[in-house]
Amino acid sequence: MKIELSVFLTAIFSILIAVIMVIELLEERNKIMIKKDTHLKKQKCEVCTSLYFISSALKYWRCPFCNSLNK
C-alpha cells in the first residue's frame, strides 16, 4: 500500500499538534489548581479618600486615582 508524502506529513503534524495541546492543557490545569494565598485589606487614600483593596504585604502603596503615595 502506497501512501503519499503529503498525507503522511499531515498526519504526523496533526498528531504532534494534538499531543502538544494536551500537554499544555494539563500544565495549565495544574497551574489553576495551585491555591493562591492572597490576603487583601481595605485601605483608604489619605488624599482623595477613595477606597481600594491592596495586598497586606505592602507597606507603601500608590493611589491609582490621584497618584499619591500612601502608607
ROSE-4610 file (N, C-alpha, C; in Angstrom, 1 decimal, always signed):
// ROSE-4610
residu = [M/M/M/K/K/K/I/I/I/E/E/E/L/L/L/S/S/S/V/V/V/F/F/F/L/L/L/T/T/T/A/A/A/I/I/I/F/F/F/S/S/S/I/I/I/L/L/L/I/I/I/A/A/A/V/V/V/I/I/I/M/M/M/V/V/V/I/I/I/E/E/E/L/L/L/L/L/L/E/E/E/E/E/E/R/R/R/N/N/N/K/K/K/I/I/I/M/M/M/I/I/I/K/K/K/K/K/K/D/D/D/T/T/T/H/H/H/L/L/L/K/K/K/K/K/K/Q/Q/Q/K/K/K/C/C/C/E/E/E/V/V/V/C/C/C/T/T/T/S/S/S/L/L/L/Y/Y/Y/F/F/F/I/I/I/S/S/S/S/S/S/A/A/A/L/L/L/K/K/K/Y/Y/Y/W/W/W/R/R/R/C/C/C/P/P/P/F/F/F/C/C/C/N/N/N/S/S/S/L/L/L/N/N/N/K/K/K]
num = [1/1/1/2/2/2/3/3/3/4/4/4/5/5/5/6/6/6/7/7/7/8/8/8/9/9/9/10/10/10/11/11/11/12/12/12/13/13/13/14/14/14/15/15/15/16/16/16/17/17/17/18/18/18/19/19/19/20/20/20/21/21/21/22/22/22/23/23/23/24/24/24/25/25/25/26/26/26/27/27/27/28/28/28/29/29/29/30/30/30/31/31/31/32/32/32/33/33/33/34/34/34/35/35/35/36/36/36/37/37/37/38/38/38/39/39/39/40/40/40/41/41/41/42/42/42/43/43/43/44/44/44/45/45/45/46/46/46/47/47/47/48/48/48/49/49/49/50/50/50/51/51/51/52/52/52/53/53/53/54/54/54/55/55/55/56/56/56/57/57/57/58/58/58/59/59/59/60/60/60/61/61/61/62/62/62/63/63/63/64/64/64/65/65/65/66/66/66/67/67/67/68/68/68/69/69/69/70/70/70/71/71/71]
x = [+0.8/+0.0/+0.9/+0.6/+1.4/+0.7/+1.5/+0.9/+1.7/+1.0/+1.7/+2.4/+3.4/+4.2/+3.4/+2.6/+1.8/+0.8/+0.2/-0.7/+0.0/+1.1/+1.9/+2.4/+2.9/+3.3/+2.2/+1.0/-0.2/-0.6/-0.6/-1.0/+0.0/+1.3/+2.3/+2.2/+2.1/+1.9/+0.6/-0.4/-1.7/-1.6/-1.0/-0.8/+0.1/+1.2/+2.1/+1.4/+0.6/-0.1/-1.1/-1.8/-2.8/-2.0/-0.9/-0.1/+0.3/+0.8/+1.3/+0.1/-1.0/-2.2/-2.6/-2.6/-2.9/-2.0/-0.7/+0.4/+0.2/-0.1/-0.3/-1.6/-2.6/-3.8/-3.6/-2.9/-2.6/-1.7/-0.8/+0.1/-0.7/-1.6/-2.5/-3.4/-4.0/-4.9/-4.1/-2.9/-2.1/-1.8/-1.6/-1.4/-2.7/-3.8/-5.1/-5.4/-4.9/-5.2/-4.4/-3.3/-2.5/-3.3/-3.4/-4.2/-3.4/-4.0/-3.3/-3.7/-2.7/-2.9/-2.8/-3.8/-3.7/-4.7/-4.2/-5.0/-5.0/-6.2/-6.3/-7.0/-6.5/-7.2/-7.7/-8.7/-9.3/-8.5/-8.1/-7.3/-8.0/-7.9/-8.5/-7.4/-7.4/-6.4/-6.5/-5.4/-5.3/-5.6/-5.5/-5.6/-7.0/-7.5/-8.7/-9.8/-9.5/-10.5/-11.2/-10.5/-11.1/-10.7/-11.5/-11.3/-10.7/-9.7/-9.1/-8.8/-8.7/-8.2/-6.8/-5.9/-4.5/-3.9/-2.8/-2.1/-1.7/-1.9/-1.5/+0.1/+0.8/+2.3/+2.9/+2.1/+2.6/+2.7/+3.8/+4.0/+3.5/+3.9/+3.5/+2.8/+1.8/+1.1/+0.7/+0.5/+0.2/-1.3/-2.0/-3.4/-3.5/-4.3/-4.5/-5.3/-6.0/-6.9/-6.1/-5.5/-4.8/-3.3/-2.8/-1.4/-0.5/-1.1/-0.4/+0.1/+1.2/+1.9/+1.3/+0.8/+0.2/+0.9/+0.7/+1.4/+0.3]
y = [-1.2/+0.0/+1.2/+2.1/+3.3/+4.5/+5.3/+6.5/+7.7/+8.8/+9.9/+10.6/+11.4/+12.1/+13.2/+13.9/+15.0/+14.5/+13.3/+12.7/+12.3/+11.7/+11.2/+12.4/+13.4/+14.6/+15.3/+15.4/+16.0/+15.2/+13.9/+13.0/+13.2/+13.2/+13.3/+14.7/+15.8/+17.1/+17.2/+16.7/+16.7/+16.0/+14.9/+14.1/+14.9/+15.5/+16.3/+17.5/+18.2/+19.3/+18.9/+17.8/+17.3/+17.0/+16.3/+16.0/+17.2/+18.2/+19.4/+20.1/+20.2/+20.8/+20.1/+18.8/+18.1/+18.3/+18.4/+18.7/+20.1/+21.0/+22.4/+22.5/+21.8/+21.8/+21.2/+20.2/+19.6/+20.5/+21.2/+22.1/+23.3/+23.9/+25.0/+24.6/+23.4/+22.9/+22.8/+22.3/+22.2/+23.6/+24.6/+26.0/+26.5/+26.2/+26.7/+26.0/+24.8/+24.0/+24.5/+25.3/+25.7/+26.8/+26.6/+27.5/+28.8/+29.9/+31.2/+31.7/+32.1/+32.6/+34.1/+34.8/+36.2/+36.8/+37.7/+38.4/+39.9/+40.4/+41.8/+42.5/+43.7/+44.6/+45.9/+46.4/+47.6/+48.8/+49.7/+50.9/+52.1/+53.2/+54.5/+55.4/+56.0/+57.0/+58.2/+58.7/+59.8/+61.1/+61.2/+62.5/+62.6/+61.6/+61.7/+60.8/+60.1/+59.3/+58.2/+57.7/+56.6/+55.3/+54.3/+53.0/+52.0/+51.3/+50.3/+49.0/+47.9/+46.7/+46.4/+46.4/+46.1/+45.0/+44.5/+43.4/+43.8/+42.9/+43.2/+43.3/+42.8/+42.7/+44.1/+45.0/+46.3/+47.2/+47.9/+48.9/+50.2/+50.5/+51.7/+51.4/+52.2/+51.9/+53.2/+53.2/+54.4/+54.4/+55.4/+55.5/+55.6/+54.7/+54.8/+56.0/+56.6/+57.7/+59.1/+59.4/+60.7/+60.5/+59.3/+59.1/+59.5/+59.6/+59.9/+58.7/+58.8/+57.7/+57.7/+56.5/+56.3/+55.3/+55.3/+54.4/+53.6]
z = [+0.0/+0.0/+0.0/-0.9/-1.0/-0.3/+0.3/+1.0/+0.5/+0.2/-0.4/+0.8/+0.4/+1.4/+2.1/+1.3/+1.9/+2.9/+2.7/+3.6/+4.9/+4.7/+5.8/+6.7/+6.1/+6.9/+7.6/+6.9/+7.5/+8.7/+8.6/+9.8/+10.9/+10.6/+11.7/+12.4/+11.6/+12.2/+13.0/+12.5/+13.3/+14.6/+14.6/+15.9/+16.8/+16.3/+17.1/+17.7/+16.9/+17.4/+18.5/+18.3/+19.3/+20.6/+20.6/+21.7/+22.5/+21.7/+22.4/+23.1/+22.4/+23.0/+24.3/+24.3/+25.5/+26.7/+26.3/+27.4/+27.9/+27.1/+27.5/+28.4/+28.0/+28.8/+30.2/+30.3/+31.6/+32.4/+31.8/+32.6/+33.1/+32.3/+32.7/+33.8/+33.7/+34.7/+36.1/+36.0/+37.3/+37.9/+37.0/+37.5/+38.2/+37.6/+38.2/+39.5/+39.7/+40.9/+42.1/+41.9/+43.0/+43.7/+45.0/+45.8/+46.1/+45.7/+45.9/+47.2/+48.0/+49.3/+49.3/+48.9/+48.8/+49.9/+50.6/+51.7/+51.3/+51.0/+50.7/+51.9/+52.0/+53.0/+52.4/+53.0/+52.5/+53.0/+52.1/+52.5/+51.9/+52.6/+52.1/+51.8/+50.7/+50.3/+51.2/+51.7/+52.6/+52.0/+50.6/+49.9/+49.3/+48.6/+47.9/+48.5/+49.6/+50.3/+49.5/+48.5/+47.7/+48.4/+48.3/+48.9/+47.9/+48.3/+47.5/+48.3/+47.6/+48.2/+47.7/+48.7/+48.4/+49.2/+48.8/+49.5/+50.9/+51.8/+53.2/+53.3/+52.4/+52.4/+52.1/+51.4/+51.0/+52.2/+52.3/+53.4/+52.8/+51.6/+50.9/+49.6/+49.2/+48.0/+47.4/+46.1/+45.3/+44.9/+45.1/+44.8/+43.2/+42.6/+41.2/+40.7/+41.5/+41.1/+41.2/+42.3/+42.5/+42.4/+42.4/+42.2/+43.4/+44.6/+45.8/+46.5/+47.2/+47.9/+49.3/+49.7/+51.0/+51.8/+53.1/+54.0/+54.7]
